[in-house]
Amino acid sequence: ELLEKRGESIHCRHILIKPKIDDAADLKAIEKLSEIRDSINNKVNTFGYFAAKYSDDKESAKFNGLLGTFEVGQLEKQMLDQVYKLEEGEIGFPKRLEVGGREYGFHIVKLIKRIPEHTADLEKDYAEIKKITEFKKRERLFKEWVNEIKENIYWETRI
């Protein structure tokens, strides 16, 4: 049961390009992302088209660059600073993004929608409420299944 939704959520996409580690490759990645951003803004093609074609983030590329909806507190400071300045529908300039270990890349982010803090409403928040409800139900069923298995298994503890 979701009684209240706190904080602010954002819904966004990104295109990530991971260059080889040298200054020339970094500059080339930034230039490519700038060209892509300009092409999208000039309506040459959509953000989703370019994400699917060029993004090195293969998971989000499958979904046209879609990252999903995030609570503001879920985002790293680096990403939050970039997204927070954007208006809905706006695409940010290329920024460096650490992707784990010593790897990094450059990406552009499009803010699809900003969802202000509000009390949960069944009509507006149906999809989110459904997702939470399904997760809770799966969790409950999994716990029941584990308990059923525990009852039917012989356990012996030896010291």
Phi, psi and chi 1 to 4 in degrees:
 res  aa     phi    psi   chi1   chi2   chi3   chi4
   1 GLU       -  122.1  178.1 -179.3   13.8      -
   2 LEU  -102.2  113.8 -178.9   63.3      -      -
   3 LEU   -93.9  -32.8  -61.4  175.5      -      -
   4 GLU  -153.0  143.1 -178.2  177.3  -39.9      -
   5 LYS  -109.8  122.7 -168.0  169.4 -172.0  174.3
   6 ARG  -105.9  153.7  -65.9 -177.5 -178.6 -158.5
   7 GLY    84.2 -171.5      -      -      -      -
   8 GLU  -120.1  138.0 -174.1  177.6  -59.2      -
   9 SER  -110.2  154.3  -61.8      -      -      -
  10 ILE  -131.2  154.1   59.0  162.7      -      -
  11 HIS  -128.4  122.0 -167.2   85.5      -      -
  12 CYS  -147.8  169.1   57.5      -      -      -
  13 ARG  -125.1  164.5  -61.9  177.4 -173.1 -100.1
  14 HIS  -151.7  159.7   87.1  150.6      -      -
  15 ILE  -122.7  121.7  -61.0  172.5      -      -
  16 LEU  -111.5  132.7  173.0   71.3      -      -
  17 ILE  -124.0  122.6  -65.2 -179.9      -      -
  18 LYS  -103.4  106.2  -64.7 -170.0  -44.4 -168.4
  19 PRO   -82.8  165.9   30.6  -34.7      -      -
  20 LYS   -65.4  157.1  -66.2  177.8 -177.3  166.2
  21 ILE   -83.3   87.2  -59.2  177.2      -      -
  22 ASP  -164.4  159.5   67.2   46.1      -      -
  23 ASP   -62.4  -37.5  -67.7  -20.7      -      -
  24 ALA   -65.7  -40.6      -      -      -      -
  25 ALA   -67.7  -37.4      -      -      -      -
  26 ASP   -60.4  -47.9  -71.7   -2.3      -      -
  27 LEU   -62.2  -40.9 -174.5   58.0      -      -
  28 LYS   -63.9  -41.6 -172.2  174.9  177.9 -177.8
  29 ALA   -63.7  -42.5      -      -      -      -
  30 ILE   -64.6  -42.3  -68.7  167.8      -      -
  31 GLU   -63.9  -41.3  -73.0  172.1   -6.2      -
  32 LYS   -63.5  -45.0 -177.4   66.9  176.3  174.3
  33 LEU   -65.2  -36.0  -75.6  168.2      -      -
  34 SER   -64.5  -41.4  -65.2      -      -      -
  35 GLU   -62.2  -43.5  -72.2  173.7   18.6      -
  36 ILE   -62.3  -45.7  -69.2  170.3      -      -
  37 ARG   -58.4  -46.9 -178.1 -179.4 -176.3  -84.3
  38 ASP   -62.2  -41.3  -67.9  -16.4      -      -
  39 SER   -61.9  -41.6  -65.1      -      -      -
  40 ILE   -65.6  -46.4  -63.2  166.2      -      -
  41 ASN   -63.8  -29.5  -73.5  -25.0      -      -
  42 ASN   -89.9    8.7  -68.2  -33.9      -      -
  43 LYS    61.6   30.4  -52.9 -146.0 -175.8  -51.7
  44 VAL   -65.5  -42.4  170.8      -      -      -
  45 ASN  -161.3  179.1 -141.3  -42.3      -      -
  46 THR   -88.2  163.5   65.1      -      -      -
  47 PHE   -59.1  -44.9 -167.1   99.1      -      -
  48 GLY   -58.8  -40.6      -      -      -      -
  49 TYR   -60.4  -50.7  167.2   81.5      -      -
  50 PHE   -67.4  -35.1  -73.9  110.0      -      -
  51 ALA   -63.7  -46.0      -      -      -      -
  52 ALA   -64.1  -34.0      -      -      -      -
  53 LYS   -82.5  -39.9 -174.0  171.3 -178.5  177.4
  54 TYR  -113.9  -19.8  -65.3  108.1      -      -
  55 SER   -67.1  136.2 -175.7      -      -      -
  56 ASP   -85.0   -5.6  -71.3  -26.8      -      -
  57 ASP   -88.1   90.1 -179.5   -7.9      -      -
  58 LYS   -64.1  -29.6  -62.8  -53.8  175.4 -160.9
  59 GLU   -66.4  -49.6  -69.4  -56.6  -49.6      -
  60 SER   -76.2  -26.5   69.9      -      -      -
  61 ALA   -61.3  -35.8      -      -      -      -
  62 LYS   -59.2  -27.9  -70.9 -175.9 -132.0  174.1
  63 PHE  -110.7   32.5  -58.3  103.8      -      -
  64 ASN    58.8   34.8  -62.5  -34.1      -      -
  65 GLY    86.4    1.2      -      -      -      -
  66 LEU   -65.5  126.1 -170.0   64.1      -      -
  67 LEU   -97.3  -26.8  -67.2  174.1      -      -
  68 GLY   110.1 -167.8      -      -      -      -
  69 THR  -105.0  133.5  -57.4      -      -      -
  70 PHE  -129.4  143.7  -62.3   93.6      -      -
  71 GLU   -73.5  147.8  -64.8  -70.5  -35.8      -
  72 VAL   -56.2  -37.8  171.5      -      -      -
  73 GLY   -67.9  -14.9      -      -      -      -
  74 GLN   -82.7  -16.7  -68.5  177.0  -63.1      -
  75 LEU   -87.4  143.2  -64.1  174.9      -      -
  76 GLU   -67.8  154.0  -65.6  176.9    8.0      -
  77 LYS   -54.5  -41.4 -177.0  176.8  177.8   -3.7
  78 GLN   -57.8  -46.7  179.6 -177.7   10.8      -
  79 MET   -73.5  -40.1  179.8   77.2  129.3      -
  80 LEU   -60.2  -44.8 -177.9   61.4      -      -
  81 ASP   -58.7  -38.5  -70.3  -15.9      -      -
  82 GLN   -72.2  -48.2 -176.0  178.6    7.2      -
  83 VAL   -73.2  -34.6  173.8      -      -      -
  84 TYR   -61.9  -28.9 -146.2   74.2      -      -
  85 LYS   -81.6  -13.8  -62.6  172.5 -174.2  171.1
  86 LEU   -82.7  149.0  -62.1  176.1      -      -
  87 GLU   -91.4  160.8  -62.7  -67.1  -33.8      -
  88 GLU   -57.3  132.0  -75.1 -173.3    8.5      -
  89 GLY    86.2   -8.2      -      -      -      -
  90 GLU   -84.4  148.4 -172.7  178.1    4.9      -
  91 ILE  -111.6  128.0  -58.6  168.5      -      -
  92 GLY   -76.4  169.3      -      -      -      -
  93 PHE   -80.0  159.2  -67.6   97.0      -      -
  94 PRO   -56.6  133.3  -23.9   33.5      -      -
  95 LYS  -134.3  150.6  -63.1  -76.5 -176.0 -175.1
  96 ARG   -74.0  140.7 -177.4  179.0  165.7  128.0
  97 LEU  -135.1  122.3  178.1   69.3      -      -
  98 GLU   -75.1  128.1  -57.2  -60.8  -35.4      -
  99 VAL  -115.9   19.7  -70.5      -      -      -
 100 GLY   116.6  138.6      -      -      -      -
 101 GLY    56.6 -127.8      -      -      -      -
 102 ARG   -98.5    5.7  -65.9 -178.8   47.0  175.5
 103 GLU   -84.7  147.0  -74.3 -170.0   42.7      -
 104 TYR  -151.5  169.3   66.9   91.6      -      -
 105 GLY  -154.1 -176.6      -      -      -      -
 106 PHE  -123.2  144.0  -68.1   89.0      -      -
 107 HIS  -144.7  161.8   71.6  153.8      -      -
 108 ILE  -118.6  146.6   53.8  175.1      -      -
 109 VAL  -123.0  138.5  175.6      -      -      -
 110 LYS  -113.8  124.9  177.9  179.1 -177.8  179.4
 111 LEU   -85.2  112.4  178.3   63.0      -      -
 112 ILE   -79.9  -49.1  -62.7  169.1      -      -
 113 LYS  -154.3  143.4 -174.0  173.6 -175.7 -179.7
 114 ARG  -112.0  124.8 -169.7  179.6  -57.3  -85.6
 115 ILE  -108.5  109.5  -54.7  164.5      -      -
 116 PRO   -68.9  159.2   19.7  -24.4      -      -
 117 GLU   -58.6  136.2  179.3  178.4  -12.2      -
 118 HIS  -161.5  162.0   63.3  -77.3      -      -
 119 THR   -73.5  139.6  -58.1      -      -      -
 120 ALA   -58.8  139.5      -      -      -      -
 121 ASP  -130.9  128.6  179.2  -70.2      -      -
 122 LEU   -58.3  -38.4 -167.4   55.2      -      -
 123 GLU   -70.9  -50.3  -76.3 -175.8   33.4      -
 124 LYS   -72.6  -36.2  -67.1  178.4 -172.2  172.6
 125 ASP  -109.8   20.8  -59.3  -45.4      -      -
 126 TYR   -55.0  -48.2 -179.9   78.6      -      -
 127 ALA   -60.7  -43.0      -      -      -      -
 128 GLU   -67.3  -43.1 -173.0   71.5   20.9      -
 129 ILE   -63.8  -41.4  -67.0  168.9      -      -
 130 LYS   -62.3  -44.1 -179.1 -179.6  176.9 -172.7
 131 LYS   -61.2  -44.5 -175.1  169.9   66.0  173.2
 132 ILE   -65.7  -42.2  -68.8  168.2      -      -
 133 THR   -62.8  -44.9  -55.6      -      -      -
 134 GLU   -63.3  -40.6  -72.0  172.5  -13.0      -
 135 PHE   -61.5  -46.1  175.8   78.1      -      -
 136 LYS   -63.0  -39.9  -71.4  -69.4 -172.5 -177.3
 137 LYS   -65.6  -44.3 -175.3  174.9 -179.1  179.0
 138 ARG   -61.2  -41.1  -85.3 -165.5  -62.0  -88.0
 139 GLU   -62.3  -44.7 -173.4  177.6   46.8      -
 140 ARG   -63.0  -45.6 -178.5 -179.2   50.6   81.5
 141 LEU   -63.9  -37.7  -69.6  171.6      -      -
 142 PHE   -63.9  -44.1  179.3   74.0      -      -
 143 LYS   -62.4  -41.5  -76.1 -179.6 -178.2  177.7
 144 GLU   -62.2  -42.3  -71.4  174.1    6.1      -
 145 TRP   -63.0  -45.4  177.0   70.1      -      -
 146 VAL   -61.7  -43.2  167.9      -      -      -
 147 ASN   -64.2  -38.1  -72.6  -26.5      -      -
 148 GLU   -63.7  -42.6 -175.9 -179.7  -42.5      -
 149 ILE   -63.8  -42.6  -71.1  173.6      -      -
 150 LYS   -60.1  -37.6  -77.0 -178.9  179.6  178.9
 151 GLU   -68.7  -28.0  -69.9  174.3    8.5      -
 152 ASN   -99.3    5.9  -63.9  -39.4      -      -
 153 ILE  -112.6  139.2  -66.5  177.1      -      -
 154 TYR   -83.8  125.0  173.7   73.5      -      -
 155 TRP  -113.3  136.5  -67.2   86.7      -      -
 156 GLU  -136.2  127.9 -178.7  179.1  -23.3      -
 157 THR  -108.4  125.3  -53.7      -      -      -
 158 ARG  -119.1  145.1  -66.8 -177.1 -179.6 -173.8
 159 ILE  -110.6      -  -61.4  179.5      -      -
